[in-house]
Amino acid sequence: MKSARDARSAAVVINAGSRRGAAHELGLDTMRKAGVPISSVHHVLSGADLAATLDRVVADGHDLVVVGGGDGTMTCAAGRVAGTNVMLGVLPLGTANDFARTLEIPNNLAEACATVADGKVVDIDLGRANGEPFLNVASAGLSVAVTEALSPRLKRYIGPLAYSIATLRAYARHKPFRARLEFPEGDHEPLELENLLQVAVGNGRHYGGGNTVSPTAGIDDHTLDIYAILAGPLREHVSIARLLKDGSFIEHDRVYHLTSRHVRVVTEPPLPVNLDGEIATTTPTDFTVQRNAVHVVVPQSSNSALFDGPGAAGGPPS
């Protein structure tokens, strides 16, 4: 199955609480006119409703599920369809839309709908943190405080700028922590770090409203990018922040960067872990990558991922 047009039946699930969740009606007509076989449309307002609705539409036998929402919504959807042949269509209706950015899916809703109708299917990796899914980045430390400072009202009214405001608020309250990075596959020696600002594990390429995990990061490379940022004077973090967009911050002398397929992060004290904008687990955390786990419809021009063929999504996390 190489395109959405090959689907027998499609369901659309919209997170009506996302920043642009009310803007999708025209898109439904666009997809129907383009031949996408939409047989049901569902609007959800909570995470519990989202998970239950996704489970129901997959159980109903739809082989294309088009999901509208932000990165948290997409992560929930990816976790639900991982390891199946169900195709995921993406309508980026959130604030950051980093998953869509990674896959080169247009932020414009009409163009995203056209992508669902006319795009190609690729299979991508899914990160797992203590079994919980993430597409972009999982992290402990400053980013959790940023997430807690990101109110829905702030995101709705000022959009991506909300991340900068929330980061400044969180930085002022941050308390450094210690971490031990362990590598169960033996590809690196354990790493003991003190006085940390943040530890992050990237599966995709983009996060935080357009920042880049590393210059070489990809969502189809079967590898996790791990980085740890040491706490320090504000001027040091300003210099790091200037390098976040292209990922070159990993070369800064206050940043440790490694790649692996499996890392265990133990922190002192234990900390909550942010998975694509949702606080979903705590340290100690085992991070793994589930290879070729999710089939996604992307633009024909996208070079972000490939399709490795039938059955490639069914393997266990490696």
N, C-alpha and C positions, 0 to 999 in steps of 0.2 A: 504494500500500500504506500504509494509515493506522493499522493496529494489528497487534499480534503475532498476533492470531487469524487474520489473513490469510496468515500464513506457511504454506508447504507442508511445511517440515521445519525442525526446530530442533536445534541442538547446544548442550550445556552444557559450558563449560570452567571448571574450578575451580582456582585457585592454592592448593593444599593447604598451602603454606608461609605464607600470609597469616595475619594475627592471628586471624581467626575462620574459617579455612579448613575446619575440621572440623565446622562448624555448619550445613551446607547440606542434609543429607539430607531433612529434613522439608520444606524448600522445594521440592525436586524433586517430591514428591507433591502439594504445593499447586498447582504450575504444571500438572502433568499433569491433575489433577482439574478445573482451570479451562479445559482445552482447548488448552493449549500443546502443539504436536505434537513433543515431545522424542523424538528417535530415537537419540541417542548422548550419553554422558556421559564426559568426560575429566578426569582429575586430573593436574596437573603439579606439579613440585617445583622447577623451575629456569627461568630466563629463556629459555634456549635451547629447552627443551621447550615452553614457552608459545608462543613464536613459531612453532615447527614445527607444533604442534598447531593453532594458529589458521589457519595457511596450509592445513593439510590439510582442516579442516572447511569452509573457504570453497571450496576446490577440489572438495569432495564435493557442493557444490551447495546446502548449507543456506542458507536466506534469512533465518534468525534465529539469531544466536549469542549465547547468554546467558553472560556472563562474571562469575565471582566472584573478587574479590580487592581489593587496594588501588589507589591512584592509579597506581602504576607499571604494574600489570597492565592497568588500563583504557587507559593511554596506548599500551601495546604493542598491545592489541586494536584501538584506534581507528586506529593506523597501518596495521594489516593490512587493515581493511575500508574505509579511506578511498577515496573515489572510486567505490565500488560501491553497489549497492542493497541490500546485506546490512544487516539491522537489528541493532543492538547492544542487548542487554538487560543491565542493570547490577545485580549483587548486591554491595553494598558490604561487603566482608569485611576491610578493612584497618584501619589505625589512624586516619588522618585523614579519608579518604573525601571529599575536597574536590570531586571531580568530581560525585559524587552530590549533595553539598550544593548545588553550583551549579545542578543540574538539578531540585532539590527532590524528589529520590528519597529515600524514607524510609531511615533507617539501620537500622531494625528489619527483620530478615531476612524475616519473614513478610509484612510490608507491602511490601517491595521485590519479593518474588515475586508478590504481587497486582498490583503495578504492571506487571510484565512481562506478566501475563495480561490486564489490563484497561486498560492505558495507551494513550496516543496516540504517534505517531511524529513526531519533529521532526528537522530537520537542523541540525548545529552546525558551527562553524569548528574547524579544527585548526591549531595553530601548528606551524611548522617551524623548526628551528635547524640550519643546515648540512644541511638535508634530513631531519633526525631529528624525529620527531613529539613534540609536547607538548600537553596539554589545558589545564592550569592555568597554571603559571608556569615560565619558564626563568630561571636566574639564575647570576651569577658573584660570588664574594666570600664573605661570611660564610655564606650558605646552604649552600655546598659543604662547609664545615667542619662545619656543623650536621648535614648528611647523613652525613658520615664519623663523627660522634660518636653517631649514632642506631643503636645496636646492635639487632639483632632481639630480643635478650633484654630490653633496656630497653623497647622498644615493646610486647612481649608482656605484660610484667608490670605496667607502669604506664600503658599506653595513651597518650592525647594529651598527658599531662603530660610524657612523654619529650621532646617538642619544646622545652619550656621549659628543661629540664635540659641538653639538648644545646646549646641556644643560649648559655647561660651559659658552658659549657665552651669553645665555639668562640670566643666574644667575647674571652675571656682570652688566646687565642693569635693573634688576627687581626692581619694586617699590611696596612696601607692600600695601595691601588694606584691607577694612573692609567687613564683610559679616554677613547677618542674615539668619539663616536656619529655615524655618518654616515647620511644619508637619501637613498638612491639615487633616489627619486621626486621629490626636490627640494622636498618639503613643509616641510622645516625646514633651517636652516643647520647645518653640522657643529658639534658641541658638544664642547669639550675640558674634562675634569674631572680634578681631582687629589684625593688624600687621601680615597679612597672606601672605604666600608664594603661596599657592595653595588650591583650593577646588576641589574635584573630586567626581564623582558618578560612581560607577562601576556596570555594568550589567553582564559582563563575569568574567573570572578568570585572564586572562593575558592582559598586555598592555606594551607599551614602549620597545618592543623587548625582552620580557621574564620576566618582572617584574610581581609580583602577587598582586592582589587587596587586598586580605586578606587571612589568612590561611583557612577560611571556605567559601570563595566566590565560586559561581558556576553560570553557565549560564542557569540552569534549576531549580533554587531554588525560583523563583517568588519574589525575594527580591533584593533591591539595597543596595550596600555598599557605605556609604558616609564617606569621610574623609577630614579633613582640617589640613594643615600643617602650623604651625606658623613660621614666618620669624625669623632668628636668625643668630648667627655667622656661618661662613663657616664650622667650625669644627663640629657644631651640624648637619648641613645638610650632611656632609660626613658620620657621624655616622648613620643618617637615611638612606642614600643611600646604605650603606652596608647591610641594612635589607630589601631592596625592592624585591629582588629575591624571597624570601619565604613568603613575606607579613607580616612578624613580626614587620615591622616598625610601624604598628598601635598601638603597645604597648609602643612606645616612648613617653616621657612626653611632647613633643612638637606637638603631633598628637592627634586630636580628631577623634573618629571613632564611627559611628552609623549605624544601618540598618533600612530600612523602605521600603514601597512600593510607597511612594509619598513624595517628598521633594521639597520645593520652595526655591531657592537660590536668595537672593537680595544682590547685592554688591554696595559698594561705593568706587570708582566711578563705573558706569556700565562697564562691561567687555565683550569682545567676548568670546564665548564658543567653545572649541575644541571637536568635536565628532569623535573619531577614526582617528585623524590626519587631519580632515577637519574643518575649521572654518565655523560653520553653523548657529549659532544663537548668541544672546547676553543675558546678565542678565538684568532684573530678568528672571529666568528660572524655569519652572515647569518640574520636572523630575518624570516620571511614568514608570511602567513596564508593557508591554503587554505580558501576560502569554501564553506560548506554541504557540508563534506567527508564527514560521518559521520551516518548515520541512527540515532537513539537513541530507545528507548522510555522515556517519562517519564509521570508521573501526569497524568491528565486535567486536574487543577487547576493544573499547572505553567505559569507565564508566562515561563519562562527562555529559550525559543526557539520558533520557528515552523517549519512545514514549507513550503518554497518550491516544492515540486512536482517531478515526475519529471525526471530529468536534471540537477537543480541541483547534485548532488554530484560531477558528473563533470568539472568545470572544473579547470584547473591552478592551482597556487598563484599568488596575485596579489601 
